[in-house]
């Protein structure tokens, strides 16, 4: 390693990074809440302390919703803030490190060990809590790299930018707003949890709502009615058939993933009285978008599969499908880009193992950066299988290794001032 690399790695304080991660997890920054804004301001303060030139702005929500390409939202929101820090150096940032501050809701508190999802409980080498891997460990790594650069006294020849964004979980509002403000870079690493792999492509995900009509009747004379739940079952079976069709022969980059484009129904609501036949069922879910597929084609596939059902009641009372909430297109790093090899080299130097390259079956901010002219990939601490569940956790050794690899990547992409 060069002298500059040694100095920066020496300035990375592992215990401090763990404390920072615990601090971040203890902020209950559920998408759209005041705590999300609080954490953005905390990130802005940390970037300022690290010597970066920091841009903090309040999002114009009405203007963003009206803008072409608006990615949609699901959570109620009255405000949001953008935060970008940029180091010194000449020209456009050679690298962006990006992370989102928001987390999904906790679910049943009784399912969390100790009952506190935001306790940042540490057992051995593992930190537990909502957001631990998705993606406050990645956010902590980004902030730790910025702090180590400042502490080491190493100055970059070209700038590093650190983007902290809101609203990733429900569509990507924060990334959309950051790019709309003009913040760019030659390439970006989004430090989402990747389990040691480099994720160079992500499928998309579109939120749908299906309304299935029934006919109300007294439960004692149910034969006079049509139960909307029973009418929904053929719709659900059509969804499963469509899912199977759309997952035949997926792109080899998914490397054996049995279901790269899942379709799932996440909520079902029907009926308003125990002794009545329910006359309406509302189902909401997500439709996986294939790589390089126009989201409009994905929507049409679901609409057609349901419209073609031969069920007699559904022919007379066709289900109503609407599209709302987060609308994630797929995204992919341009073929032949140098960034995966650069990340892999940095990781191999830290861990002794060269990471595999793969694709992820979920939507993310990656597609917004790529569409905005910023080639991007995912590489960060944590395993996505632990996310969005009461078992959420991150291995602190992985946090250490990822932070060190990112520091090397920054120095090699941005260069060092003589």
C-alpha positions as CSV (number, residue, x, y, z in Angstrom):
1,X,0.0,0.0,0.0
2,X,1.0,3.6,-0.5
3,X,1.9,5.9,2.4
4,X,-1.4,7.7,1.9
5,X,-3.4,4.5,2.0
6,X,-1.6,3.4,5.2
7,X,-2.4,6.7,6.8
8,X,-6.1,6.6,6.0
9,X,-6.5,3.0,7.1
10,X,-4.7,3.8,10.3
11,X,-7.1,6.7,10.9
12,X,-10.1,4.4,10.7
13,X,-11.1,3.7,14.3
14,X,-13.1,0.5,14.4
15,X,-14.6,1.2,17.8
16,X,-15.7,4.6,16.7
17,X,-17.4,3.2,13.6
18,X,-19.3,0.7,15.8
19,X,-20.4,3.5,18.2
20,X,-21.5,5.5,15.2
21,X,-23.5,2.6,13.8
22,X,-25.2,2.2,17.2
23,X,-26.0,5.9,17.3
24,X,-27.6,5.7,13.9
25,X,-29.7,2.6,14.7
26,X,-31.0,4.3,17.9
27,X,-32.6,7.0,15.8
28,X,-36.0,5.5,14.8
29,X,-35.9,7.0,11.3
30,X,-38.9,5.2,9.8
31,X,-39.6,6.4,6.3
32,X,-41.5,9.7,6.3
33,X,-41.2,10.4,10.1
34,X,-39.7,13.4,11.8
35,X,-36.8,11.1,13.0
36,X,-35.8,10.6,9.4
37,X,-35.2,14.4,9.1
38,X,-33.5,14.4,12.5
39,X,-31.0,11.8,11.2
40,X,-30.4,13.7,8.0
41,X,-29.3,16.7,10.1
42,X,-27.1,14.5,12.2
43,X,-25.4,13.2,9.1
44,X,-24.9,16.8,7.9
45,X,-23.2,17.6,11.1
46,X,-20.9,14.6,10.9
47,X,-19.9,15.5,7.3
48,X,-19.2,19.1,8.3
49,X,-17.0,17.9,11.2
50,X,-15.1,15.8,8.6
51,X,-14.3,18.9,6.7
52,X,-16.6,18.4,3.7
53,X,-18.5,21.2,2.0
54,X,-22.1,20.3,2.9
55,X,-25.3,21.1,1.1
56,X,-28.5,20.7,3.2
57,X,-31.8,21.6,1.6
58,X,-35.5,21.1,2.3
59,X,-37.2,19.1,-0.4
60,X,-39.9,20.8,-2.4
61,X,-42.3,17.9,-2.3
62,X,-44.9,19.3,-4.6
63,X,-42.3,20.2,-7.3
64,X,-40.8,16.7,-7.1
65,X,-44.1,14.9,-7.4
66,X,-44.9,16.9,-10.5
67,X,-41.4,16.3,-12.1
68,X,-41.0,13.8,-15.0
69,X,-39.8,10.4,-13.7
70,X,-41.0,10.9,-10.1
71,X,-40.5,7.5,-8.5
72,X,-43.5,7.4,-6.3
73,X,-43.9,7.2,-2.6
74,X,-46.0,5.0,-0.2
75,X,-45.4,6.5,3.3
76,X,-47.2,9.7,4.4
77,X,-44.7,12.6,4.3
78,X,-44.8,16.3,5.2
79,X,-41.1,17.0,4.7
80,X,-37.8,15.7,3.7
81,X,-34.2,16.9,3.5
82,X,-31.3,16.3,1.2
83,X,-27.7,16.1,2.4
84,X,-24.6,16.0,0.3
85,X,-21.0,16.5,1.4
86,X,-18.2,17.0,-1.0
87,X,-14.4,16.9,-0.2
88,X,-11.9,19.3,-1.7
89,X,-10.4,18.4,-5.1
90,X,-10.6,19.5,-8.7
91,X,-13.5,18.8,-11.0
92,X,-16.5,16.5,-10.7
93,X,-16.5,14.0,-7.9
94,X,-14.6,10.9,-9.0
95,X,-16.8,8.8,-6.7
96,X,-20.0,9.0,-4.8
97,X,-20.7,7.0,-1.7
98,X,-24.4,6.9,-1.1
99,X,-26.7,5.6,1.7
100,X,-30.3,6.0,2.8
101,X,-31.2,7.0,6.3
102,X,-34.8,5.6,6.4
103,X,-35.9,2.2,7.6
104,X,-39.1,0.2,7.3
105,X,-41.5,0.0,10.3
106,X,-40.7,-2.5,13.1
107,X,-43.8,-4.7,13.0
108,X,-44.8,-6.6,16.1
109,X,-42.5,-5.4,18.9
110,X,-43.0,-8.7,20.8
111,X,-41.0,-10.4,18.0
112,X,-37.9,-8.4,18.8
113,X,-35.6,-9.8,21.4
114,X,-35.7,-7.4,24.3
115,X,-38.7,-5.6,22.8
116,X,-36.6,-2.6,21.5
117,X,-35.9,-2.6,17.7
118,X,-33.8,0.5,18.1
119,X,-31.7,-0.6,21.0
120,X,-28.6,-1.4,18.9
121,X,-27.9,-4.4,21.1
122,X,-24.5,-5.9,20.6
123,X,-23.8,-9.6,21.2
124,X,-20.2,-10.7,20.3
125,X,-19.4,-9.4,16.9
126,X,-23.1,-8.8,15.9
127,X,-25.2,-5.6,16.2
128,X,-28.9,-6.1,16.3
129,X,-31.7,-3.6,15.5
130,X,-33.9,-2.2,12.8
131,X,-31.8,-0.7,10.1
132,X,-28.6,-2.4,11.3
133,X,-28.0,-3.9,7.9
134,X,-30.5,-2.0,5.7
135,X,-28.7,0.2,5.6
136,X,-27.2,2.0,8.5
137,X,-24.1,-0.1,8.5
138,X,-23.4,1.1,5.0
139,X,-24.2,4.6,6.0
140,X,-21.8,4.4,9.0
141,X,-19.1,3.1,6.7
142,X,-19.5,6.0,4.3
143,X,-19.3,8.5,7.2
144,X,-16.4,6.7,8.7
145,X,-14.4,7.0,5.5
146,X,-15.0,10.7,5.3
147,X,-13.9,11.1,8.9
148,X,-10.8,9.1,8.4
149,X,-9.7,11.1,5.4
150,X,-10.1,14.3,7.4
151,X,-8.2,12.8,10.4
152,X,-5.4,11.5,8.3
153,X,-4.7,14.8,6.7
154,X,-4.7,13.1,3.2
155,X,-6.1,15.4,0.6
156,X,-7.8,14.1,-2.5
157,X,-6.9,15.2,-6.0
158,X,-10.5,14.8,-7.2
159,X,-13.5,15.2,-4.9
160,X,-15.4,12.4,-3.1
161,X,-19.1,13.1,-2.6
162,X,-21.2,11.5,0.2
163,X,-24.9,11.4,-0.5
164,X,-27.3,10.8,2.4
165,X,-30.9,10.3,1.2
166,X,-34.4,9.8,2.5
167,X,-37.3,7.8,1.2
168,X,-35.4,4.9,-0.4
169,X,-37.7,2.3,1.1
170,X,-40.8,3.6,-0.6
171,X,-39.5,4.6,-4.0
172,X,-36.3,6.7,-4.0
173,X,-37.6,10.2,-3.3
174,X,-34.3,11.3,-1.7
175,X,-32.0,10.0,-4.5
176,X,-34.4,11.5,-7.1
177,X,-34.2,14.9,-5.3
178,X,-30.4,14.7,-5.0
179,X,-29.9,14.1,-8.7
180,X,-32.5,16.8,-9.5
181,X,-30.5,19.3,-7.5
182,X,-27.5,18.6,-9.7
183,X,-25.3,16.4,-7.5
184,X,-23.5,14.0,-9.7
185,X,-20.3,12.0,-9.9
186,X,-18.3,9.8,-12.3
187,X,-19.5,6.7,-10.5
188,X,-21.3,5.7,-7.3
189,X,-21.1,2.9,-4.8
190,X,-24.4,2.5,-2.9
191,X,-23.5,0.7,0.3
192,X,-26.6,-1.4,0.6
193,X,-26.1,-4.9,2.2
194,X,-24.6,-7.3,-0.3
195,X,-23.3,-10.2,1.8
196,X,-19.8,-9.8,0.4
197,X,-20.8,-9.6,-3.3
198,X,-20.8,-6.8,-5.8
199,X,-24.3,-6.1,-7.0
200,X,-24.1,-4.6,-10.5
201,X,-27.8,-4.9,-11.4
202,X,-31.1,-4.8,-9.7
203,X,-34.5,-5.9,-10.7
204,X,-37.4,-3.5,-10.3
205,X,-40.5,-3.6,-8.2
206,X,-43.9,-2.0,-8.9
207,X,-46.6,-1.6,-6.2
208,X,-50.1,-2.7,-7.3
209,X,-53.6,-2.7,-5.8
210,X,-56.3,-5.1,-6.9
211,X,-59.9,-4.6,-6.0
212,X,-62.1,-7.7,-6.4
213,X,-65.9,-7.3,-6.0
214,X,-68.2,-9.7,-4.3
215,X,-71.9,-9.5,-3.5
216,X,-73.0,-8.9,0.1
217,X,-75.5,-11.1,1.9
218,X,-76.2,-12.2,5.4
219,X,-73.9,-14.9,6.6
220,X,-76.8,-17.1,7.4
221,X,-77.9,-17.0,3.7
222,X,-74.5,-16.8,2.2
223,X,-75.7,-18.6,-0.9
224,X,-77.4,-15.4,-1.8
225,X,-74.1,-13.6,-2.0
226,X,-70.6,-14.0,-3.6
227,X,-67.7,-14.0,-1.2
228,X,-65.0,-11.6,-2.5
229,X,-62.4,-13.8,-0.9
230,X,-63.4,-16.8,-3.0
231,X,-63.5,-14.5,-6.1
232,X,-60.0,-13.4,-5.3
233,X,-58.5,-16.9,-5.3
234,X,-58.4,-17.4,-9.1
235,X,-56.7,-14.0,-9.2
236,X,-54.0,-15.2,-6.8
237,X,-53.5,-18.4,-8.8
238,X,-53.1,-16.3,-12.0
239,X,-50.5,-14.2,-10.2
240,X,-48.5,-17.3,-9.2
241,X,-48.7,-18.6,-12.8
242,X,-47.5,-15.3,-14.1
243,X,-44.6,-15.3,-11.6
244,X,-43.5,-18.7,-12.9
245,X,-43.7,-17.6,-16.5
246,X,-41.7,-14.4,-15.8
247,X,-38.9,-16.3,-14.0
248,X,-38.1,-18.8,-16.8
249,X,-34.5,-18.4,-18.1
250,X,-33.5,-15.3,-16.1
251,X,-30.3,-13.4,-16.9
252,X,-27.2,-15.5,-15.8
253,X,-26.1,-12.6,-13.6
254,X,-28.6,-13.7,-11.0
255,X,-26.3,-16.7,-10.5
256,X,-28.8,-19.4,-9.6
257,X,-31.3,-17.2,-7.7
258,X,-34.5,-19.3,-8.1
259,X,-36.8,-16.3,-8.1
260,X,-35.2,-13.1,-9.4
261,X,-38.5,-11.5,-10.3
262,X,-41.0,-12.3,-7.4
263,X,-44.6,-11.3,-7.4
264,X,-46.1,-11.1,-3.9
265,X,-49.3,-10.1,-2.3
266,X,-48.4,-8.3,0.9
267,X,-51.8,-7.2,2.3
268,X,-55.3,-8.5,1.9
269,X,-58.4,-6.8,3.4
270,X,-62.0,-8.0,3.0
271,X,-65.3,-7.6,4.8
272,X,-66.5,-5.3,7.5
273,X,-68.8,-7.6,9.6
274,X,-68.3,-11.1,10.9
275,X,-71.8,-12.3,9.8
276,X,-71.8,-10.7,6.4
277,X,-70.6,-12.0,3.0
278,X,-67.7,-9.6,2.1
279,X,-68.5,-7.6,-1.1
280,X,-65.0,-6.2,-1.6
281,X,-61.5,-7.5,-1.3
282,X,-58.5,-5.2,-1.7
283,X,-55.1,-6.8,-2.2
284,X,-51.8,-4.9,-2.5
285,X,-48.5,-6.3,-3.5
286,X,-45.3,-6.0,-5.6
287,X,-44.5,-7.0,-9.1
288,X,-40.9,-7.8,-10.0
289,X,-39.6,-6.0,-13.1
290,X,-37.1,-7.8,-15.3
291,X,-33.8,-6.4,-16.2
292,X,-34.1,-3.8,-19.0
293,X,-37.9,-4.3,-19.1
294,X,-40.0,-1.2,-19.5
295,X,-42.2,-0.9,-16.4
296,X,-45.2,-0.3,-18.6
297,X,-44.7,-3.8,-20.1
298,X,-44.5,-5.3,-16.6
299,X,-47.8,-3.6,-15.7
300,X,-49.4,-4.8,-18.8
301,X,-48.3,-8.4,-18.1
302,X,-50.2,-8.5,-14.8
303,X,-53.2,-6.7,-16.1
304,X,-53.5,-9.1,-19.1
305,X,-53.0,-12.2,-16.9
306,X,-56.0,-11.1,-14.7
307,X,-58.1,-9.8,-17.6
308,X,-57.9,-13.2,-19.4
309,X,-59.3,-15.2,-16.5
310,X,-62.3,-17.4,-17.5
311,X,-64.0,-17.3,-14.1
312,X,-67.7,-16.4,-14.7
313,X,-68.1,-13.9,-11.9
314,X,-64.8,-12.2,-12.7
315,X,-65.8,-11.8,-16.4
316,X,-68.9,-9.9,-15.3
317,X,-67.1,-8.1,-12.5
318,X,-63.5,-7.6,-13.6
319,X,-61.0,-6.8,-10.9
320,X,-59.7,-3.2,-10.9
321,X,-55.9,-2.8,-10.9
322,X,-54.2,0.4,-10.0
323,X,-50.5,1.3,-9.6
324,X,-49.4,3.4,-6.7
325,X,-46.7,3.8,-4.2
326,X,-43.0,3.0,-5.1
327,X,-42.4,2.4,-8.7
328,X,-38.9,0.9,-9.0
329,X,-37.6,0.3,-12.5
330,X,-34.7,-2.1,-13.0
331,X,-31.2,-0.8,-13.2
332,X,-27.8,-2.0,-14.4
333,X,-24.3,-0.8,-14.4
334,X,-23.1,-0.3,-18.0
335,X,-21.4,-3.3,-19.4
336,X,-17.6,-3.1,-19.3
337,X,-17.4,-0.3,-16.7
338,X,-14.3,-0.2,-14.6
339,X,-16.0,0.2,-11.2
340,X,-16.6,-3.5,-10.4
341,X,-12.9,-4.4,-11.0
342,X,-11.8,-1.4,-8.9
343,X,-14.1,-2.4,-6.0
344,X,-13.1,-6.0,-6.3
345,X,-9.4,-5.1,-6.1
346,X,-9.9,-3.1,-3.0
347,X,-11.9,-5.8,-1.3
348,X,-9.4,-8.5,-2.2
349,X,-6.6,-6.4,-0.7
350,X,-8.5,-6.1,2.6
351,X,-10.0,-9.6,2.9
352,X,-7.8,-11.7,0.7
353,X,-10.9,-12.8,-1.3
354,X,-12.1,-11.4,-4.6
355,X,-15.9,-10.9,-4.4
356,X,-18.4,-12.3,-6.8
357,X,-20.5,-10.1,-9.1
358,X,-24.2,-10.7,-9.0
359,X,-27.7,-9.1,-9.3
360,X,-30.4,-8.4,-6.7
361,X,-34.1,-9.2,-7.0
362,X,-35.2,-6.0,-5.5
363,X,-35.5,-2.4,-6.5
364,X,-33.1,0.3,-5.2
365,X,-31.7,3.8,-5.8
366,X,-29.2,2.2,-8.2
367,X,-31.6,2.6,-11.2
368,X,-32.1,6.4,-10.5
369,X,-28.3,7.0,-10.5
370,X,-27.8,5.0,-13.7
371,X,-30.7,6.7,-15.4
372,X,-29.2,10.0,-14.2
373,X,-25.9,9.3,-15.9
374,X,-24.0,8.1,-12.8
375,X,-22.9,4.4,-13.2
376,X,-23.6,2.7,-9.9
377,X,-23.3,-0.6,-8.1
378,X,-24.0,-1.9,-4.6
379,X,-21.3,-3.0,-2.2
380,X,-21.9,-2.8,1.6
381,X,-22.0,-4.6,4.9
382,X,-24.8,-7.0,5.9
383,X,-27.0,-9.7,4.4
384,X,-30.3,-8.5,2.8
385,X,-31.9,-11.7,4.1
386,X,-31.8,-10.2,7.6
387,X,-33.5,-7.0,6.5
388,X,-37.1,-6.0,7.1
389,X,-37.4,-8.6,9.9
390,X,-37.1,-8.7,13.7
391,X,-33.8,-10.7,13.2
392,X,-32.1,-7.7,11.5
393,X,-28.4,-7.6,12.3
394,X,-25.0,-7.0,10.9
395,X,-21.6,-8.6,11.6
396,X,-19.3,-5.9,12.8
397,X,-16.3,-7.6,11.3
398,X,-17.9,-7.2,7.9
399,X,-18.5,-3.5,8.7
400,X,-14.8,-3.1,9.4
401,X,-13.7,-4.8,6.2
402,X,-16.1,-2.9,4.0
403,X,-15.1,0.4,5.5
404,X,-11.4,-0.4,4.9
405,X,-12.1,-1.5,1.3
406,X,-14.2,1.7,0.6
407,X,-11.3,3.8,1.9
408,X,-8.9,2.2,-0.5
409,X,-11.4,2.6,-3.3
410,X,-11.8,6.3,-2.6
411,X,-8.1,6.9,-2.6
412,X,-7.5,5.0,-5.8
413,X,-10.4,6.6,-7.8
414,X,-10.0,10.1,-6.5
415,X,-6.2,10.2,-6.3
416,X,-4.1,12.1,-3.8
417,X,-2.8,15.6,-4.0
418,X,1.0,16.0,-4.0
